[in-house]
């Protein structure tokens, strides 16, 4: 079912958004509306169910297979046991040291607002990305995937921490979504998870800095989205995809970043190590997030419940107290 039948440009002004329902914020009517389905014919699903996990992983991360087949491969992997997932041995990608540029050039601000005009954004949200500035990065590693429900469950069981994600209704572990990114976390939960993995492994795991996250997403070419300069709705699980739910990590492999990181646009927002503060030479922006939440941790990457503006590599965001802000994490590692 085509997503255009369900999702429209949100008809709200930014200043009025707190008064609208979450469905209204996504341009959906209050009445029930069918959302996009990813079901396969029974015979085709049965054929997929005969594949071993290695072949299912290859299908899931294919850039050629239809979305529905990739999604069903992910569902089967969640049930069979996804071989990609191990909280104590996450797949990491090396990023070399260098002088890199982070943020949005002030001269590009008007062009960005024009490109996103249908979303009726508050200009202040984009001003927070300015100015572009140089940062020195030491070599580091960053995780190929965001942390999943399975990995977070192991952390909870072994650590005894009482940090159940909000997305686990009544604390029930969603086994059928074992390989989906965990969401419904506070920044402190993400910190605690990273500290636990570091202690268990003896390695320097942590959350990435803002600069490390953005460079891993945008690459040396400062790409607007991890895959390029133009938004492509089939490259990321954002609201434009019409799925309204998390998806198995790596399912949108066509949206890989220049370094090979997956799900850096869409699926769930990812906390970084930094609290919000203006960039060097930039202005302190007092937007709705700062007014309602106050000091807050930066999150990056957008989610299934937010539009393409948050999927931009330079976009700075945070957890607003509404259900459609779904927060997860991705690990980094000091070398």
C-alpha positions as a printed Julia matrix, in Angstrom:
335×3 Matrix{Float64}:
  0.0     0.0    0.0
  1.49    3.29  -1.06
  2.56    5.48   1.79
  1.27    8.59   0.04
 -2.27    7.53   0.98
 -1.51    7.77   4.68
  1.12   10.45   5.22
  0.9    14.09   4.29
  2.86   17.17   5.1
  2.04   18.03   8.71
 -0.49   20.88   8.6
  0.69   22.56  11.79
  2.78   25.52  12.8
  5.73   24.72  15.04
  4.5    26.96  17.85
  1.12   25.19  17.93
  2.49   21.66  17.89
  2.28   20.95  21.67
 -1.51   21.33  21.45
 -1.89   18.66  18.77
 -2.1    14.9   19.19
  0.81   12.71  18.12
 -1.23   11.54  15.14
 -1.92   15.12  14.1
  1.79   15.9   14.33
  2.34   13.15  11.74
 -0.4    14.47   9.47
 -2.73   11.57  10.31
 -6.46   11.87  11.04
 -7.76   11.05  14.5
 -9.94    8.29  13.02
 -8.35    4.89  12.4
 -6.35    4.77   9.18
 -4.67    1.7    7.74
 -0.89    1.96   7.83
  1.62    0.42   5.48
  1.81   -3.38   5.7
  4.83   -5.56   4.89
  3.28   -9.0    4.57
  4.35  -11.67   2.1
  2.23  -14.38   0.47
  2.19  -17.52   2.62
  4.18  -19.62   0.14
  6.9   -16.99  -0.13
  7.12  -16.66   3.65
  7.42  -20.43   4.05
 10.29  -20.47   1.57
 12.1   -17.76   3.55
 11.56  -19.71   6.76
 13.68  -22.55   5.33
 16.77  -20.34   4.96
 19.59  -20.49   7.49
 20.5   -17.43   9.52
 23.46  -16.48   7.33
 21.27  -16.32   4.24
 18.6   -14.42   6.14
 21.16  -11.82   7.21
 22.3   -11.43   3.59
 18.68  -10.97   2.5
 17.93   -8.52   5.31
 20.9    -6.31   4.43
 20.45   -6.58   0.67
 20.15   -3.36  -1.3
 18.14   -5.09  -4.03
 15.5    -7.19  -2.26
 12.0    -5.68  -1.8
 11.29   -4.1    1.56
  8.72   -6.74   2.54
 11.18   -9.6    2.01
 13.88   -7.82   4.01
 11.42   -7.18   6.82
 10.28  -10.82   6.97
 13.9   -11.97   6.98
 14.42   -9.75  10.0
 11.38  -11.16  11.76
 12.64  -14.7   11.25
 16.09  -13.74  12.54
 14.51  -12.36  15.7
 12.92  -15.76  16.3
 15.85  -17.95  15.21
 18.56  -15.89  16.91
 20.28  -13.08  15.03
 24.0   -13.95  14.72
 24.96  -10.28  14.34
 24.05   -9.41  17.93
 26.32   -9.76  20.95
 26.45   -6.99  23.57
 30.02   -7.91  24.53
 31.26   -8.07  20.94
 29.39   -5.44  18.93
 30.39   -4.96  15.32
 32.53   -1.82  15.28
 33.82    0.34  12.43
 37.17    2.14  12.52
 37.13    5.88  11.86
 40.53    7.53  11.36
 41.77   10.63  13.14
 41.61   13.96  11.41
 40.57   17.59  11.25
 36.9    17.46  10.27
 34.11   19.97   9.78
 30.89   19.68  11.77
 27.62   21.56  11.56
 25.83   23.66   8.96
 27.37   26.64   7.19
 25.31   29.74   7.98
 25.07   30.56   4.27
 23.18   27.27   3.73
 20.47   28.0    6.29
 17.94   29.51   3.86
 18.4    26.65   1.39
 17.73   24.06   4.1
 14.58   25.87   5.21
 13.38   25.98   1.59
 14.01   22.25   1.12
 12.01   21.45   4.26
  9.33   24.11   3.8
  6.48   21.56   3.7
  7.34   20.52   7.29
  6.72   24.02   8.71
  9.82   23.92  10.88
 10.82   26.48  13.46
 13.88   28.19  11.98
 15.55   28.13  15.4
 15.8    24.34  15.22
 18.06   24.61  12.19
 19.99   27.61  13.53
 21.22   25.26  16.3
 23.27   23.46  13.62
 25.3    26.59  12.79
 28.04   27.51  12.29
 30.08   24.84  10.58
 33.33   24.55  12.49
 36.5    22.5   12.57
 36.99   19.75  15.15
 39.97   17.49  15.73
 39.0    13.86  16.18
 41.24   11.17  17.54
 40.83    7.74  15.94
 37.79    5.9   17.28
 35.39    3.1   16.55
 31.63    3.39  16.19
 29.06    0.61  16.16
 27.69   -0.61  12.86
 24.2    -0.87  14.39
 22.31    0.78  17.22
 21.9    -1.28  20.4
 19.04   -3.77  20.12
 16.36   -5.05  22.46
 18.2    -8.36  22.8
 21.45   -6.7   23.85
 19.69   -4.39  26.26
 17.84   -7.33  27.83
 21.13   -9.11  28.53
 22.39   -5.92  30.17
 19.32   -5.73  32.43
 19.52   -9.38  33.44
 23.24   -9.35  34.2
 23.51   -5.92  35.8
 20.33   -5.97  37.85
 19.7    -2.36  36.81
 16.1    -1.16  37.03
 16.13    0.64  33.71
 13.29   -0.98  31.78
 12.64    0.82  28.47
  9.36    2.69  28.16
  8.74    0.81  24.9
  8.53   -2.52  26.78
  4.91   -2.31  27.87
  4.6    -3.38  31.52
  8.24   -4.43  31.31
  7.61   -7.28  28.87
 10.63   -8.05  26.7
  9.51   -7.97  23.03
 11.17  -11.2   21.87
  9.63  -10.85  18.41
 11.6    -7.59  18.07
 14.87   -8.87  19.51
 16.87   -7.38  16.63
 15.06   -4.01  16.6
 16.83   -1.07  18.21
 15.9    -0.59  21.84
 13.98    2.63  22.47
 12.23    4.44  25.29
 15.46    5.22  27.14
 16.67    8.18  29.16
 20.16    9.53  28.58
 21.22    8.05  31.93
 20.1     4.6   30.75
 22.27    4.9   27.65
 25.26    5.97  29.76
 24.74    3.06  32.13
 24.56    0.55  29.29
 27.81    1.83  27.77
 29.53    1.75  31.16
 28.37   -1.84  31.71
 29.71   -3.03  28.35
 33.02   -1.28  29.03
 33.33   -2.91  32.45
 32.4    -6.37  31.19
 34.8    -6.28  28.24
 37.66   -4.18  29.61
 37.36   -2.02  26.5
 36.76    1.73  26.28
 33.13    1.66  25.18
 31.08    4.84  25.61
 28.6     7.02  23.78
 29.98    8.91  20.78
 30.5    12.64  20.98
 28.32   14.81  18.76
 31.23   15.37  16.41
 32.07   11.66  16.22
 28.45   10.74  15.51
 28.05   13.37  12.81
 31.32   12.53  11.08
 30.41    8.82  11.06
 27.09    9.74   9.44
 28.15   12.46   7.0
 31.66   11.29   6.16
 34.46   13.5    4.81
 32.05   14.97   2.25
 29.67   16.39   4.89
 26.71   14.62   3.26
 23.31   15.96   4.21
 22.01   12.41   4.71
 24.19    9.35   5.33
 23.75    8.2    1.72
 23.92   11.54  -0.1
 22.54   15.03  -0.55
 18.92   14.17  -1.39
 16.36   12.54   0.89
 15.2     9.13  -0.34
 12.21    7.69   1.52
 13.21    4.08   0.8
 16.65    4.56   2.41
 15.52    5.07   6.01
 12.76    4.22   8.46
 11.38    7.71   8.97
  7.73    8.8    9.04
  7.88    9.13   5.25
  8.27    5.33   5.01
  4.87    4.93   6.64
  5.81    1.97   8.88
  5.17    3.62  12.28
  7.36    1.13  14.1
 10.98    0.17  14.62
 12.5    -2.25  12.12
 15.31   -4.82  12.39
 18.71   -3.14  12.43
 20.42   -3.08   9.06
 17.21   -3.46   7.07
 17.85   -0.19   5.2
 21.35   -1.05   4.01
 20.92    1.27   1.02
 21.08    4.09   3.57
 24.53    3.16   4.88
 26.87    6.01   5.78
 30.22    6.51   3.99
 31.9     4.47   6.75
 29.31    1.68   6.56
 27.21    2.53   9.62
 23.56    1.49   9.35
 20.4     3.11  10.71
 22.05    6.47  11.29
 18.96    8.03   9.71
 15.6     6.91  11.05
 14.52    3.92  13.16
 15.31    5.46  16.61
 17.02    8.61  17.74
 20.43    8.03  19.32
 21.82    9.76  22.37
 25.35   11.12  22.17
 27.65   12.09  25.03
 27.09   15.87  24.83
 24.47   18.08  26.41
 23.11   20.9   24.27
 25.26   23.98  24.05
 25.88   26.42  21.17
 28.61   25.62  18.72
 31.7    27.85  18.86
 30.67   31.23  17.48
 26.99   30.25  17.42
 24.04   31.65  19.33
 22.29   29.93  22.22
 18.9    28.91  20.86
 15.98   28.99  23.28
 13.48   26.81  21.43
 10.56   24.74  22.71
 12.84   21.88  23.74
 15.0    24.09  25.93
 11.97   25.89  27.37
 10.08   22.7   28.28
 12.91   20.31  29.14
 15.71   22.67  30.12
 19.29   21.36  29.93
 19.18   18.17  27.87
 21.27   15.56  26.14
 21.64   15.8   22.4
 20.19   13.01  20.26
 20.86   12.41  16.58
 19.49   10.6   13.56
 15.7    10.86  13.63
 13.26    7.98  13.97
 10.33    6.08  12.5
  7.96    8.58  14.1
  9.6    11.8   12.89
 10.09   13.33   9.46
 13.16   13.66   7.28
 14.46   16.85   8.86
 15.69   14.88  11.89
 17.41   12.35   9.63
 19.84   15.0    8.37
 23.41   14.4    9.51
 23.79   17.86  11.08
 20.43   17.96  12.91
 20.68   18.45  16.69
 17.76   17.24  18.73
 16.76   15.84  22.12
 14.01   14.03  24.0
 10.78   16.01  24.15
  8.23   14.57  26.64
  5.96   12.97  24.04
  5.56    9.33  22.99
  6.66    9.97  19.4
 10.18   10.84  20.55
 11.77    7.38  20.67
 15.3     7.35  22.02
 18.0     4.68  21.75
 21.78    4.56  21.51
 24.83    3.5   19.53
 28.18    2.68  21.06
 31.54    4.24  20.31
 34.97    3.08  21.48
 38.14    4.99  22.23
 41.33    3.54  20.74
